[in-house]
Amino acid sequence: MCGIVGAVAQREVSEILLEGLRRLEYRGYDSAGLVVVDKVGTVSRLRRVGKVKELEEAVKNNKLHGGTGIAHTRWATHGAPTTANAHPHFSSHITIVHNGIIENYQPLRKLLIARDYHFSSDTDTEVIAHLVHWEHKQSGGKLIEVMQRVIPQLYGAYGTVIMDTRDPDVLVGARSGSPLVIGVGVGENFIASDQLALLPVTRRFIFLDEGDVVEITRRTVKICDKQGNIAKRPEIESKVQYDAGDKGGYRHYMQKEIYEQPQALKNTLEGRINHNKINLSELNAYSHTLLMKIQHVQVIACGTAYHAGMVARYWFEALAAIPCDVEIASEFRYRKSVVRQRSLIITLSQSGETADTLAALRLSKDLGYLGSLAVCNVTGSSLVRESDMALMTKAGTEIGVASTKTFTTQLAVLLMLIVYLGRLKGMKKSIEHNIVYALQALPARIERILLMDKNIAALAEGFSDKQHALFLGRGNQYPVAMEGALKLKELSYIHAEAYAAGELKHGPLALIDFNMPVVVIAPNDGLLEKLKSNIEEVRTRGGQLYVFTDEDAGFSSSKGMVIVPLPYIEEIVAPIFYTVPLQLLSYYVALIKGTDVDQPRNLAKSVTVE
């Protein structure tokens, strides 16, 4: 990880590379660098620890020139965030940028040291550069041919771009487990890890498949598949809008994205509701036939998306009477599992490039699943292209590393899918009509919550000196409690855990004291009375309670218990609704703590390595 940009052009490319890196900053990184080569072979490399703006200042001061170049933002995996470990790396005339992890880099490093190669970094990436140089020195040939000889020696994940500075009219890229996309121009071509990086220079893209190797020049794009055969990949005209260029008056991207949720949900619902019915016409006749057959659903996801899947499990079983299991992708892919009869695998991912989720999808193809469906925010992503079916969340670009509108729109899509499946299974029309009404009313209801932001900001003061927090929920609010705890730990670095409230007596009560704030999600539903008993268990032990609840639920603030009354919401969409005030709480706690809200330490937006 984390971001790659490359260009072969007649014009100066340093600013193109820098702009590409700026557009990938949201992914999280710790250093940045670039290499450019001019027509006479002059090579210039600059690397800086910290933000892209540090690299930008260095470029201004050094006046780089060149029509071919590669650039990178690094999220450290092997080696600390230092200038020496920043990309690009060199081996003589070979230079490289790389996303991913080379799992066998240590034996390769020993082998290369025995061949008299010197390592100037602690990275696994430098191994690739030296291997390419060695193979080129031994057998010669074009750079794409050299890379094809190197690939069998590499174990792990990589999206990599390589340049021979003695032949600067060519870039070679290779994709295995980490995405790469070609940007097609007029008399110039580009390569990047994300199409967002290239939108200022082109709208025409070619997405590489797993195992592809590509050679690009100013006028040509040559792709070979994993067998070494010439491959044709479709050129796609992108309609993606990079709508996050500025914060629009908000202090942080995350704050902006929290407030964008009403509109994001409207976008998610648009065209999918007709005459009080869910209309998923984007699913073709084949998809309809496949969905008619399913008897079980397996949801696979990571992080926030996993929490969305856990909410969906309640809906699948309660509304569509379809058994549902939910599993973390990194666990699913490394255990022997038994596939249920006529089981559909559903994968959830904001970027569609999450390494573990993609690996789980690919594994499922050999396990006997009836089919696969992706819920994703990026149209051309690997997850979407490799799934049998896809439903897009239409959330718009999300820059903040901590997901907000991704989560709420994923839930909206999942609920619509479940209603659609329920109708296939004989759901009553009245139930569908009620859910449709609740979904249509949801954006306005969330706007009312956003008007309460000052009240929630005041609550955040109670967390200013705390190191731990507990989140409680029951039923489909338990995953919401998990999501709330995740947001707090991501943004403020407070250790936060979530429990199903009924589990308090089985251990967590031992933690309760005045220094442990306890956040409770308490909608006015069938579990409210049970939850009130759990709340009393905390009160009697001196815990400081913050209860987010329906304004008509019968709670009142008292010593040790702050009540946050929320407007009425239909029970079915309450998990989406109650997520928003928890996002606001975490945001304001992070402000008080003085942490980096948009790019929390050690985290990346798109996790393209295991």
Summary of the structure (lengths in Angstrom):
residues: 610
radius of gyration: 25.5
end to end distance: 10.6
largest distance: 79.1
contacts: 2240
relative contact order: 0.10
helix: 40%
strand: 24%
